[in-house]
Amino acid sequence: MNGLPRSRRFLQLNRSSQAQLGGMRVPQCRLSVAILNNRNSLHDAFVIPSAKHMAPIIPQSFLFRYSLAAHRCDELPILKRGKLISLPKEFAIVVPSGLTDGPAFADLRIAWNDQGLAITANVTGKKHPPEADPQIALESDGLQLWIDTRDTQSIHRASRFCHHFCILPRGGGQKKDQACVVQLPIARAREDAPTAVLKTSKVSASLTQDGYELSIWLPAEALTGFEPEVNPRIGFYYCVRDSELGEQCLSVDREFPFDHDPSLWATLRLVSDDTG
């Protein structure tokens, strides 16, 4: 492959899982990049298939900033209490397996409309029920989401448009056996996001034979600055934590400060079927 131009490159993923690096197509195999100056520029770099004897100095997941498509679904939200949101596979968050470094035990799907965002997670491979407590949400099993409604990826400290939610499969309700959602402040933020009115959110969970299913509807009023017509791109990151299986992250793991640095988050493109 020829040398990459001296400009920033984005790995853009759409519904058909076709990866593109700028205008060049990238095979969906394990990739390494040599001669990396910094995260914002690739100088005289080459993308090459990695061999078994080639251990990357920098995690492969750090080499690209993802732009992921989230497709519109006007049928949402599902307002029946306790009912899981069901999204078909074309709403899956797709990252080529060759560009991820950690475990993969959760299938995540996302949809949107002008009223808010819907996210589902299906965790498999467990032998025991999930452990979760909203008082220690960061240490609990469940899904953590980071959302920046302005997709300001040039900042390293969160703004008021940056949100952190922990969605837990249990710990809510009088018997602590229901799903719940907790909003947490983001460390080192320049300005905290307003406290979301989470009573209007819809969160549900169901235990399965080897794991659990989890879904949440985040209404627009819970996301400061959520205006898809004005800002059709939002910053997005997730981490599924499990006491048995480890952590599945969108790209980089805890070696990088994704929990408080928005520049490490991906871009989520809020697209309609007619816009792609």
DOSE-142316 format. One record per residue (C-alpha): residue in three letters; residue number from 1; z, x, y. Coordinates in pm, whole numbers, plus 50000, padded with zeros to 5 digits. Layout:
% DOSE-142316
<node><residu>ala</residu><num>NUM</num><c3>Z</c3><c1>X</c1><c2>Y</c2></node>
...
//
This chain:
% DOSE-142316
<node><residu>met</residu><num>1</num><c3>50000</c3><c1>50000</c1><c2>50000</c2></node>
<node><residu>asn</residu><num>2</num><c3>49922</c3><c1>50126</c1><c2>50350</c2></node>
<node><residu>gly</residu><num>3</num><c3>50195</c3><c1>50224</c1><c2>50593</c2></node>
<node><residu>leu</residu><num>4</num><c3>50364</c3><c1>49936</c1><c2>50774</c2></node>
<node><residu>pro</residu><num>5</num><c3>50292</c3><c1>49895</c1><c2>51148</c2></node>
<node><residu>arg</residu><num>6</num><c3>50564</c3><c1>50007</c1><c2>51387</c2></node>
<node><residu>ser</residu><num>7</num><c3>50703</c3><c1>49662</c1><c2>51445</c2></node>
<node><residu>arg</residu><num>8</num><c3>50970</c3><c1>49439</c1><c2>51310</c2></node>
<node><residu>arg</residu><num>9</num><c3>50877</c3><c1>49258</c1><c2>50991</c2></node>
<node><residu>phe</residu><num>10</num><c3>51008</c3><c1>48928</c1><c2>50861</c2></node>
<node><residu>leu</residu><num>11</num><c3>51000</c3><c1>48809</c1><c2>50503</c2></node>
<node><residu>gln</residu><num>12</num><c3>50893</c3><c1>48446</c1><c2>50530</c2></node>
<node><residu>leu</residu><num>13</num><c3>50950</c3><c1>48213</c1><c2>50235</c2></node>
<node><residu>asn</residu><num>14</num><c3>50810</c3><c1>47864</c1><c2>50205</c2></node>
<node><residu>arg</residu><num>15</num><c3>50827</c3><c1>47582</c1><c2>49953</c2></node>
<node><residu>ser</residu><num>16</num><c3>50578</c3><c1>47745</c1><c2>49717</c2></node>
<node><residu>ser</residu><num>17</num><c3>50794</c3><c1>48061</c1><c2>49701</c2></node>
<node><residu>gln</residu><num>18</num><c3>50508</c3><c1>48269</c1><c2>49842</c2></node>
<node><residu>ala</residu><num>19</num><c3>50652</c3><c1>48573</c1><c2>50015</c2></node>
<node><residu>gln</residu><num>20</num><c3>50480</c3><c1>48726</c1><c2>50314</c2></node>
<node><residu>leu</residu><num>21</num><c3>50566</c3><c1>49042</c1><c2>50499</c2></node>
<node><residu>gly</residu><num>22</num><c3>50417</c3><c1>48984</c1><c2>50842</c2></node>
<node><residu>gly</residu><num>23</num><c3>50056</c3><c1>48902</c1><c2>50758</c2></node>
<node><residu>met</residu><num>24</num><c3>50060</c3><c1>49091</c1><c2>50427</c2></node>
<node><residu>arg</residu><num>25</num><c3>50141</c3><c1>48932</c1><c2>50095</c2></node>
<node><residu>val</residu><num>26</num><c3>50424</c3><c1>49091</c1><c2>49901</c2></node>
<node><residu>pro</residu><num>27</num><c3>50441</c3><c1>49064</c1><c2>49520</c2></node>
<node><residu>gln</residu><num>28</num><c3>50756</c3><c1>48900</c1><c2>49396</c2></node>
<node><residu>cys</residu><num>29</num><c3>50897</c3><c1>49208</c1><c2>49226</c2></node>
<node><residu>arg</residu><num>30</num><c3>51187</c3><c1>49438</c1><c2>49296</c2></node>
<node><residu>leu</residu><num>31</num><c3>51118</c3><c1>49628</c1><c2>49618</c2></node>
<node><residu>ser</residu><num>32</num><c3>51244</c3><c1>49943</c1><c2>49785</c2></node>
<node><residu>val</residu><num>33</num><c3>51172</c3><c1>50077</c1><c2>50131</c2></node>
<node><residu>ala</residu><num>34</num><c3>51167</c3><c1>50448</c1><c2>50210</c2></node>
<node><residu>ile</residu><num>35</num><c3>51232</c3><c1>50624</c1><c2>50545</c2></node>
<node><residu>leu</residu><num>36</num><c3>51426</c3><c1>50350</c1><c2>50720</c2></node>
<node><residu>asn</residu><num>37</num><c3>51532</c3><c1>50433</c1><c2>51076</c2></node>
<node><residu>asn</residu><num>38</num><c3>51739</c3><c1>50122</c1><c2>51144</c2></node>
<node><residu>arg</residu><num>39</num><c3>51744</c3><c1>49753</c1><c2>51074</c2></node>
<node><residu>asn</residu><num>40</num><c3>51526</c3><c1>49662</c1><c2>51370</c2></node>
<node><residu>ser</residu><num>41</num><c3>51236</c3><c1>49896</c1><c2>51307</c2></node>
<node><residu>leu</residu><num>42</num><c3>51057</c3><c1>50041</c1><c2>51009</c2></node>
<node><residu>his</residu><num>43</num><c3>50879</c3><c1>50364</c1><c2>51099</c2></node>
<node><residu>asp</residu><num>44</num><c3>50613</c3><c1>50498</c1><c2>50862</c2></node>
<node><residu>ala</residu><num>45</num><c3>50778</c3><c1>50304</c1><c2>50582</c2></node>
<node><residu>phe</residu><num>46</num><c3>50625</c3><c1>50202</c1><c2>50254</c2></node>
<node><residu>val</residu><num>47</num><c3>50708</c3><c1>49914</c1><c2>50024</c2></node>
<node><residu>ile</residu><num>48</num><c3>50694</c3><c1>50028</c1><c2>49663</c2></node>
<node><residu>pro</residu><num>49</num><c3>50808</c3><c1>49883</c1><c2>49329</c2></node>
<node><residu>ser</residu><num>50</num><c3>51136</c3><c1>50041</c1><c2>49228</c2></node>
<node><residu>ala</residu><num>51</num><c3>51171</c3><c1>50222</c1><c2>48898</c2></node>
<node><residu>lys</residu><num>52</num><c3>51476</c3><c1>50229</c1><c2>48675</c2></node>
<node><residu>his</residu><num>53</num><c3>51556</c3><c1>50585</c1><c2>48775</c2></node>
<node><residu>met</residu><num>54</num><c3>51531</c3><c1>50509</c1><c2>49150</c2></node>
<node><residu>ala</residu><num>55</num><c3>51868</c3><c1>50402</c1><c2>49289</c2></node>
<node><residu>pro</residu><num>56</num><c3>51824</c3><c1>50260</c1><c2>49644</c2></node>
<node><residu>ile</residu><num>57</num><c3>52037</c3><c1>50427</c1><c2>49911</c2></node>
<node><residu>ile</residu><num>58</num><c3>52035</c3><c1>50106</c1><c2>50114</c2></node>
<node><residu>pro</residu><num>59</num><c3>52069</c3><c1>49768</c1><c2>49939</c2></node>
<node><residu>gln</residu><num>60</num><c3>51729</c3><c1>49608</c1><c2>49897</c2></node>
<node><residu>ser</residu><num>61</num><c3>51860</c3><c1>49279</c1><c2>50037</c2></node>
<node><residu>phe</residu><num>62</num><c3>51930</c3><c1>49456</c1><c2>50370</c2></node>
<node><residu>leu</residu><num>63</num><c3>51571</c3><c1>49561</c1><c2>50421</c2></node>
<node><residu>phe</residu><num>64</num><c3>51438</c3><c1>49220</c1><c2>50521</c2></node>
<node><residu>arg</residu><num>65</num><c3>51550</c3><c1>48938</c1><c2>50740</c2></node>
<node><residu>tyr</residu><num>66</num><c3>51456</c3><c1>48612</c1><c2>50575</c2></node>
<node><residu>ser</residu><num>67</num><c3>51288</c3><c1>48313</c1><c2>50734</c2></node>
<node><residu>leu</residu><num>68</num><c3>51344</c3><c1>48016</c1><c2>50503</c2></node>
<node><residu>ala</residu><num>69</num><c3>51188</c3><c1>47672</c1><c2>50519</c2></node>
<node><residu>ala</residu><num>70</num><c3>51415</c3><c1>47366</c1><c2>50523</c2></node>
<node><residu>his</residu><num>71</num><c3>51218</c3><c1>47047</c1><c2>50475</c2></node>
<node><residu>arg</residu><num>72</num><c3>51274</c3><c1>46715</c1><c2>50643</c2></node>
<node><residu>cys</residu><num>73</num><c3>51413</c3><c1>46418</c1><c2>50450</c2></node>
<node><residu>asp</residu><num>74</num><c3>51441</c3><c1>46097</c1><c2>50653</c2></node>
<node><residu>glu</residu><num>75</num><c3>51623</c3><c1>45912</c1><c2>50371</c2></node>
<node><residu>leu</residu><num>76</num><c3>51942</c3><c1>46103</c1><c2>50447</c2></node>
<node><residu>pro</residu><num>77</num><c3>52233</c3><c1>46060</c1><c2>50485</c2></node>
<node><residu>ile</residu><num>78</num><c3>52369</c3><c1>45898</c1><c2>50172</c2></node>
<node><residu>leu</residu><num>79</num><c3>52666</c3><c1>45702</c1><c2>50301</c2></node>
<node><residu>lys</residu><num>80</num><c3>52818</c3><c1>45573</c1><c2>49976</c2></node>
<node><residu>arg</residu><num>81</num><c3>53165</c3><c1>45718</c1><c2>49939</c2></node>
<node><residu>gly</residu><num>82</num><c3>53195</c3><c1>45979</c1><c2>49667</c2></node>
<node><residu>lys</residu><num>83</num><c3>52824</c3><c1>45978</c1><c2>49585</c2></node>
<node><residu>leu</residu><num>84</num><c3>52656</c3><c1>46317</c1><c2>49548</c2></node>
<node><residu>ile</residu><num>85</num><c3>52350</c3><c1>46386</c1><c2>49757</c2></node>
<node><residu>ser</residu><num>86</num><c3>52055</c3><c1>46452</c1><c2>49528</c2></node>
<node><residu>leu</residu><num>87</num><c3>51773</c3><c1>46677</c1><c2>49649</c2></node>
<node><residu>pro</residu><num>88</num><c3>51465</c3><c1>46760</c1><c2>49435</c2></node>
<node><residu>lys</residu><num>89</num><c3>51378</c3><c1>47119</c1><c2>49351</c2></node>
<node><residu>glu</residu><num>90</num><c3>51126</c3><c1>47153</c1><c2>49635</c2></node>
<node><residu>phe</residu><num>91</num><c3>51426</c3><c1>47162</c1><c2>49871</c2></node>
<node><residu>ala</residu><num>92</num><c3>51570</c3><c1>47473</c1><c2>49700</c2></node>
<node><residu>ile</residu><num>93</num><c3>51658</c3><c1>47779</c1><c2>49907</c2></node>
<node><residu>val</residu><num>94</num><c3>51421</c3><c1>48035</c1><c2>49757</c2></node>
<node><residu>val</residu><num>95</num><c3>51479</c3><c1>48410</c1><c2>49774</c2></node>
<node><residu>pro</residu><num>96</num><c3>51277</c3><c1>48632</c1><c2>49533</c2></node>
<node><residu>ser</residu><num>97</num><c3>51509</c3><c1>48756</c1><c2>49260</c2></node>
<node><residu>gly</residu><num>98</num><c3>51386</c3><c1>49111</c1><c2>49310</c2></node>
<node><residu>leu</residu><num>99</num><c3>51531</c3><c1>49115</c1><c2>49662</c2></node>
<node><residu>thr</residu><num>100</num><c3>51884</c3><c1>49010</c1><c2>49571</c2></node>
<node><residu>asp</residu><num>101</num><c3>52151</c3><c1>49250</c1><c2>49448</c2></node>
<node><residu>gly</residu><num>102</num><c3>52439</c3><c1>49026</c1><c2>49339</c2></node>
<node><residu>pro</residu><num>103</num><c3>52499</c3><c1>48757</c1><c2>49078</c2></node>
<node><residu>ala</residu><num>104</num><c3>52299</c3><c1>48433</c1><c2>49072</c2></node>
<node><residu>phe</residu><num>105</num><c3>52492</c3><c1>48137</c1><c2>48935</c2></node>
<node><residu>ala</residu><num>106</num><c3>52438</c3><c1>47870</c1><c2>49202</c2></node>
<node><residu>asp</residu><num>107</num><c3>52132</c3><c1>47665</c1><c2>49291</c2></node>
<node><residu>leu</residu><num>108</num><c3>52133</c3><c1>47570</c1><c2>49660</c2></node>
<node><residu>arg</residu><num>109</num><c3>51914</c3><c1>47310</c1><c2>49826</c2></node>
<node><residu>ile</residu><num>110</num><c3>51893</c3><c1>47199</c1><c2>50187</c2></node>
<node><residu>ala</residu><num>111</num><c3>51729</c3><c1>46922</c1><c2>50385</c2></node>
<node><residu>trp</residu><num>112</num><c3>51745</c3><c1>46798</c1><c2>50742</c2></node>
<node><residu>asn</residu><num>113</num><c3>51654</c3><c1>46525</c1><c2>50984</c2></node>
<node><residu>asp</residu><num>114</num><c3>51745</c3><c1>46450</c1><c2>51343</c2></node>
<node><residu>gln</residu><num>115</num><c3>52083</c3><c1>46319</c1><c2>51232</c2></node>
<node><residu>gly</residu><num>116</num><c3>52203</c3><c1>46637</c1><c2>51059</c2></node>
<node><residu>leu</residu><num>117</num><c3>52186</c3><c1>46870</c1><c2>50760</c2></node>
<node><residu>ala</residu><num>118</num><c3>52236</c3><c1>46810</c1><c2>50387</c2></node>
<node><residu>ile</residu><num>119</num><c3>52327</c3><c1>47096</c1><c2>50153</c2></node>
<node><residu>thr</residu><num>120</num><c3>52382</c3><c1>47081</c1><c2>49778</c2></node>
<node><residu>ala</residu><num>121</num><c3>52506</c3><c1>47345</c1><c2>49535</c2></node>
<node><residu>asn</residu><num>122</num><c3>52503</c3><c1>47343</c1><c2>49155</c2></node>
<node><residu>val</residu><num>123</num><c3>52729</c3><c1>47610</c1><c2>49005</c2></node>
<node><residu>thr</residu><num>124</num><c3>52684</c3><c1>47693</c1><c2>48635</c2></node>
<node><residu>gly</residu><num>125</num><c3>52825</c3><c1>47945</c1><c2>48388</c2></node>
<node><residu>lys</residu><num>126</num><c3>53195</c3><c1>47865</c1><c2>48435</c2></node>
<node><residu>lys</residu><num>127</num><c3>53453</c3><c1>47829</c1><c2>48158</c2></node>
<node><residu>his</residu><num>128</num><c3>53733</c3><c1>47684</c1><c2>48371</c2></node>
<node><residu>pro</residu><num>129</num><c3>53758</c3><c1>47421</c1><c2>48647</c2></node>
<node><residu>pro</residu><num>130</num><c3>53719</c3><c1>47547</c1><c2>49005</c2></node>
<node><residu>glu</residu><num>131</num><c3>54029</c3><c1>47656</c1><c2>49195</c2></node>
<node><residu>ala</residu><num>132</num><c3>54043</c3><c1>47549</c1><c2>49558</c2></node>
<node><residu>asp</residu><num>133</num><c3>54301</c3><c1>47489</c1><c2>49829</c2></node>
<node><residu>pro</residu><num>134</num><c3>54207</c3><c1>47408</c1><c2>50191</c2></node>
<node><residu>gln</residu><num>135</num><c3>54511</c3><c1>47606</c1><c2>50308</c2></node>
<node><residu>ile</residu><num>136</num><c3>54351</c3><c1>47922</c1><c2>50167</c2></node>
<node><residu>ala</residu><num>137</num><c3>53988</c3><c1>47818</c1><c2>50197</c2></node>
<node><residu>leu</residu><num>138</num><c3>53853</c3><c1>48173</c1><c2>50220</c2></node>
<node><residu>glu</residu><num>139</num><c3>54008</c3><c1>48260</c1><c2>49883</c2></node>
<node><residu>ser</residu><num>140</num><c3>53903</c3><c1>47937</c1><c2>49713</c2></node>
<node><residu>asp</residu><num>141</num><c3>53610</c3><c1>47857</c1><c2>49490</c2></node>
<node><residu>gly</residu><num>142</num><c3>53337</c3><c1>47683</c1><c2>49681</c2></node>
<node><residu>leu</residu><num>143</num><c3>53053</c3><c1>47716</c1><c2>49931</c2></node>
<node><residu>gln</residu><num>144</num><c3>53085</c3><c1>47889</c1><c2>50266</c2></node>
<node><residu>leu</residu><num>145</num><c3>52825</c3><c1>47822</c1><c2>50535</c2></node>
<node><residu>trp</residu><num>146</num><c3>52751</c3><c1>47995</c1><c2>50863</c2></node>
<node><residu>ile</residu><num>147</num><c3>52520</c3><c1>47810</c1><c2>51103</c2></node>
<node><residu>asp</residu><num>148</num><c3>52395</c3><c1>47918</c1><c2>51445</c2></node>
<node><residu>thr</residu><num>149</num><c3>52212</c3><c1>47630</c1><c2>51612</c2></node>
<node><residu>arg</residu><num>150</num><c3>52046</c3><c1>47874</c1><c2>51854</c2></node>
<node><residu>asp</residu><num>151</num><c3>51937</c3><c1>48136</c1><c2>51596</c2></node>
<node><residu>thr</residu><num>152</num><c3>52035</c3><c1>48414</c1><c2>51837</c2></node>
<node><residu>gln</residu><num>153</num><c3>51987</c3><c1>48710</c1><c2>51606</c2></node>
<node><residu>ser</residu><num>154</num><c3>52018</c3><c1>48974</c1><c2>51874</c2></node>
<node><residu>ile</residu><num>155</num><c3>52396</c3><c1>48929</c1><c2>51904</c2></node>
<node><residu>his</residu><num>156</num><c3>52669</c3><c1>49082</c1><c2>51688</c2></node>
<node><residu>arg</residu><num>157</num><c3>52949</c3><c1>48848</c1><c2>51796</c2></node>
<node><residu>ala</residu><num>158</num><c3>52937</c3><c1>48474</c1><c2>51745</c2></node>
<node><residu>ser</residu><num>159</num><c3>52875</c3><c1>48232</c1><c2>52031</c2></node>
<node><residu>arg</residu><num>160</num><c3>52989</c3><c1>47871</c1><c2>52072</c2></node>
<node><residu>phe</residu><num>161</num><c3>52681</c3><c1>47766</c1><c2>51879</c2></node>
<node><residu>cys</residu><num>162</num><c3>52796</c3><c1>47953</c1><c2>51566</c2></node>
<node><residu>his</residu><num>163</num><c3>52989</c3><c1>47756</c1><c2>51302</c2></node>
<node><residu>his</residu><num>164</num><c3>53172</c3><c1>47847</c1><c2>50983</c2></node>
<node><residu>phe</residu><num>165</num><c3>53243</c3><c1>47579</c1><c2>50721</c2></node>
<node><residu>cys</residu><num>166</num><c3>53411</c3><c1>47604</c1><c2>50381</c2></node>
<node><residu>ile</residu><num>167</num><c3>53307</c3><c1>47328</c1><c2>50141</c2></node>
<node><residu>leu</residu><num>168</num><c3>53549</c3><c1>47307</c1><c2>49848</c2></node>
<node><residu>pro</residu><num>169</num><c3>53500</c3><c1>47116</c1><c2>49520</c2></node>
<node><residu>arg</residu><num>170</num><c3>53865</c3><c1>47010</c1><c2>49514</c2></node>
<node><residu>gly</residu><num>171</num><c3>54179</c3><c1>47027</c1><c2>49726</c2></node>
<node><residu>gly</residu><num>172</num><c3>54120</c3><c1>46708</c1><c2>49924</c2></node>
<node><residu>gly</residu><num>173</num><c3>54272</c3><c1>46363</c1><c2>49891</c2></node>
<node><residu>gln</residu><num>174</num><c3>54628</c3><c1>46270</c1><c2>49801</c2></node>
<node><residu>lys</residu><num>175</num><c3>54596</c3><c1>46415</c1><c2>49451</c2></node>
<node><residu>lys</residu><num>176</num><c3>54411</c3><c1>46725</c1><c2>49574</c2></node>
<node><residu>asp</residu><num>177</num><c3>54132</c3><c1>46653</c1><c2>49327</c2></node>
<node><residu>gln</residu><num>178</num><c3>53859</c3><c1>46555</c1><c2>49573</c2></node>
<node><residu>ala</residu><num>179</num><c3>53604</c3><c1>46766</c1><c2>49758</c2></node>
<node><residu>cys</residu><num>180</num><c3>53681</c3><c1>46860</c1><c2>50117</c2></node>
<node><residu>val</residu><num>181</num><c3>53540</c3><c1>47060</c1><c2>50408</c2></node>
<node><residu>val</residu><num>182</num><c3>53724</c3><c1>47296</c1><c2>50642</c2></node>
<node><residu>gln</residu><num>183</num><c3>53599</c3><c1>47447</c1><c2>50966</c2></node>
<node><residu>leu</residu><num>184</num><c3>53726</c3><c1>47798</c1><c2>51040</c2></node>
<node><residu>pro</residu><num>185</num><c3>53697</c3><c1>48017</c1><c2>51350</c2></node>
<node><residu>ile</residu><num>186</num><c3>53468</c3><c1>48318</c1><c2>51329</c2></node>
<node><residu>ala</residu><num>187</num><c3>53639</c3><c1>48655</c1><c2>51376</c2></node>
<node><residu>arg</residu><num>188</num><c3>53555</c3><c1>48854</c1><c2>51690</c2></node>
<node><residu>ala</residu><num>189</num><c3>53361</c3><c1>48561</c1><c2>51838</c2></node>
<node><residu>arg</residu><num>190</num><c3>53280</c3><c1>48575</c1><c2>52207</c2></node>
<node><residu>glu</residu><num>191</num><c3>53348</c3><c1>48203</c1><c2>52220</c2></node>
<node><residu>asp</residu><num>192</num><c3>53464</c3><c1>47967</c1><c2>51947</c2></node>
<node><residu>ala</residu><num>193</num><c3>53256</c3><c1>47668</c1><c2>51850</c2></node>
<node><residu>pro</residu><num>194</num><c3>53415</c3><c1>47334</c1><c2>51941</c2></node>
<node><residu>thr</residu><num>195</num><c3>53617</c3><c1>47178</c1><c2>51663</c2></node>
<node><residu>ala</residu><num>196</num><c3>53381</c3><c1>46956</c1><c2>51465</c2></node>
<node><residu>val</residu><num>197</num><c3>53453</c3><c1>46590</c1><c2>51402</c2></node>
<node><residu>leu</residu><num>198</num><c3>53445</c3><c1>46629</c1><c2>51023</c2></node>
<node><residu>lys</residu><num>199</num><c3>53549</c3><c1>46269</c1><c2>50956</c2></node>
<node><residu>thr</residu><num>200</num><c3>53183</c3><c1>46177</c1><c2>50990</c2></node>
<node><residu>ser</residu><num>201</num><c3>53076</c3><c1>46438</c1><c2>50735</c2></node>
<node><residu>lys</residu><num>202</num><c3>53020</c3><c1>46334</c1><c2>50375</c2></node>
<node><residu>val</residu><num>203</num><c3>53135</c3><c1>46575</c1><c2>50105</c2></node>
<node><residu>ser</residu><num>204</num><c3>53139</c3><c1>46509</c1><c2>49730</c2></node>
<node><residu>ala</residu><num>205</num><c3>53183</c3><c1>46707</c1><c2>49409</c2></node>
<node><residu>ser</residu><num>206</num><c3>53153</c3><c1>46644</c1><c2>49038</c2></node>
<node><residu>leu</residu><num>207</num><c3>53265</c3><c1>46862</c1><c2>48749</c2></node>
<node><residu>thr</residu><num>208</num><c3>53002</c3><c1>46949</c1><c2>48487</c2></node>
<node><residu>gln</residu><num>209</num><c3>53027</c3><c1>47098</c1><c2>48140</c2></node>
<node><residu>asp</residu><num>210</num><c3>53000</c3><c1>47456</c1><c2>48270</c2></node>
<node><residu>gly</residu><num>211</num><c3>53065</c3><c1>47428</c1><c2>48642</c2></node>
<node><residu>tyr</residu><num>212</num><c3>53037</c3><c1>47174</c1><c2>48921</c2></node>
<node><residu>glu</residu><num>213</num><c3>52800</c3><c1>47007</c1><c2>49164</c2></node>
<node><residu>leu</residu><num>214</num><c3>52880</c3><c1>46996</c1><c2>49533</c2></node>
<node><residu>ser</residu><num>215</num><c3>52711</c3><c1>46828</c1><c2>49828</c2></node>
<node><residu>ile</residu><num>216</num><c3>52777</c3><c1>46785</c1><c2>50197</c2></node>
<node><residu>trp</residu><num>217</num><c3>52621</c3><c1>46599</c1><c2>50485</c2></node>
<node><residu>leu</residu><num>218</num><c3>52689</c3><c1>46769</c1><c2>50821</c2></node>
<node><residu>pro</residu><num>219</num><c3>52607</c3><c1>46525</c1><c2>51101</c2></node>
<node><residu>ala</residu><num>220</num><c3>52452</c3><c1>46650</c1><c2>51423</c2></node>
<node><residu>glu</residu><num>221</num><c3>52773</c3><c1>46582</c1><c2>51616</c2></node>
<node><residu>ala</residu><num>222</num><c3>52952</c3><c1>46838</c1><c2>51395</c2></node>
<node><residu>leu</residu><num>223</num><c3>52700</c3><c1>47108</c1><c2>51492</c2></node>
<node><residu>thr</residu><num>224</num><c3>52717</c3><c1>47202</c1><c2>51858</c2></node>
<node><residu>gly</residu><num>225</num><c3>52366</c3><c1>47249</c1><c2>51993</c2></node>
<node><residu>phe</residu><num>226</num><c3>52184</c3><c1>47093</c1><c2>51695</c2></node>
<node><residu>glu</residu><num>227</num><c3>51858</c3><c1>46977</c1><c2>51855</c2></node>
<node><residu>pro</residu><num>228</num><c3>51570</c3><c1>47016</c1><c2>51607</c2></node>
<node><residu>glu</residu><num>229</num><c3>51302</c3><c1>46908</c1><c2>51854</c2></node>
<node><residu>val</residu><num>230</num><c3>51413</c3><c1>47170</c1><c2>52107</c2></node>
<node><residu>asn</residu><num>231</num><c3>51531</c3><c1>47440</c1><c2>51865</c2></node>
<node><residu>pro</residu><num>232</num><c3>51350</c3><c1>47404</c1><c2>51529</c2></node>
<node><residu>arg</residu><num>233</num><c3>51501</c3><c1>47733</c1><c2>51406</c2></node>
<node><residu>ile</residu><num>234</num><c3>51868</c3><c1>47789</c1><c2>51330</c2></node>
<node><residu>gly</residu><num>235</num><c3>52064</c3><c1>48087</c1><c2>51204</c2></node>
<node><residu>phe</residu><num>236</num><c3>52190</c3><c1>48037</c1><c2>50849</c2></node>
<node><residu>tyr</residu><num>237</num><c3>52392</c3><c1>48219</c1><c2>50587</c2></node>
<node><residu>tyr</residu><num>238</num><c3>52579</c3><c1>48118</c1><c2>50275</c2></node>
<node><residu>cys</residu><num>239</num><c3>52818</c3><c1>48263</c1><c2>50022</c2></node>
<node><residu>val</residu><num>240</num><c3>52924</c3><c1>48085</c1><c2>49703</c2></node>
<node><residu>arg</residu><num>241</num><c3>53260</c3><c1>48220</c1><c2>49592</c2></node>
<node><residu>asp</residu><num>242</num><c3>53390</c3><c1>48179</c1><c2>49238</c2></node>
<node><residu>ser</residu><num>243</num><c3>53704</c3><c1>48323</c1><c2>49082</c2></node>
<node><residu>glu</residu><num>244</num><c3>53522</c3><c1>48373</c1><c2>48750</c2></node>
<node><residu>leu</residu><num>245</num><c3>53165</c3><c1>48458</c1><c2>48851</c2></node>
<node><residu>gly</residu><num>246</num><c3>53206</c3><c1>48654</c1><c2>49174</c2></node>
<node><residu>glu</residu><num>247</num><c3>53015</c3><c1>48591</c1><c2>49495</c2></node>
<node><residu>gln</residu><num>248</num><c3>52654</c3><c1>48485</c1><c2>49539</c2></node>
<node><residu>cys</residu><num>249</num><c3>52530</c3><c1>48558</c1><c2>49890</c2></node>
<node><residu>leu</residu><num>250</num><c3>52201</c3><c1>48478</c1><c2>50056</c2></node>
<node><residu>ser</residu><num>251</num><c3>52119</c3><c1>48847</c1><c2>50098</c2></node>
<node><residu>val</residu><num>252</num><c3>52374</c3><c1>49122</c1><c2>50173</c2></node>
<node><residu>asp</residu><num>253</num><c3>52722</c3><c1>49123</c1><c2>50023</c2></node>
<node><residu>arg</residu><num>254</num><c3>53067</c3><c1>49202</c1><c2>50165</c2></node>
<node><residu>glu</residu><num>255</num><c3>52968</c3><c1>49561</c1><c2>50235</c2></node>
<node><residu>phe</residu><num>256</num><c3>52817</c3><c1>49412</c1><c2>50550</c2></node>
<node><residu>pro</residu><num>257</num><c3>53006</c3><c1>49194</c1><c2>50803</c2></node>
<node><residu>phe</residu><num>258</num><c3>52797</c3><c1>48880</c1><c2>50760</c2></node>
<node><residu>asp</residu><num>259</num><c3>53111</c3><c1>48668</c1><c2>50804</c2></node>
<node><residu>his</residu><num>260</num><c3>53119</c3><c1>48744</c1><c2>51178</c2></node>
<node><residu>asp</residu><num>261</num><c3>52788</c3><c1>48914</c1><c2>51270</c2></node>
<node><residu>pro</residu><num>262</num><c3>52506</c3><c1>48661</c1><c2>51336</c2></node>
<node><residu>ser</residu><num>263</num><c3>52245</c3><c1>48938</c1><c2>51341</c2></node>
<node><residu>leu</residu><num>264</num><c3>52279</c3><c1>48952</c1><c2>50960</c2></node>
<node><residu>trp</residu><num>265</num><c3>52203</c3><c1>48583</c1><c2>50912</c2></node>
<node><residu>ala</residu><num>266</num><c3>51867</c3><c1>48442</c1><c2>50806</c2></node>
<node><residu>thr</residu><num>267</num><c3>51647</c3><c1>48204</c1><c2>51002</c2></node>
<node><residu>leu</residu><num>268</num><c3>51619</c3><c1>47849</c1><c2>50877</c2></node>
<node><residu>arg</residu><num>269</num><c3>51297</c3><c1>47681</c1><c2>50990</c2></node>
<node><residu>leu</residu><num>270</num><c3>51339</c3><c1>47305</c1><c2>51025</c2></node>
<node><residu>val</residu><num>271</num><c3>50994</c3><c1>47194</c1><c2>50922</c2></node>
<node><residu>ser</residu><num>272</num><c3>50826</c3><c1>46862</c1><c2>50850</c2></node>
<node><residu>asp</residu><num>273</num><c3>50566</c3><c1>46826</c1><c2>50578</c2></node>
<node><residu>asp</residu><num>274</num><c3>50292</c3><c1>46803</c1><c2>50840</c2></node>
<node><residu>thr</residu><num>275</num><c3>50401</c3><c1>47127</c1><c2>51011</c2></node>
<node><residu>gly</residu><num>276</num><c3>50464</c3><c1>47349</c1><c2>50700</c2></node>
//
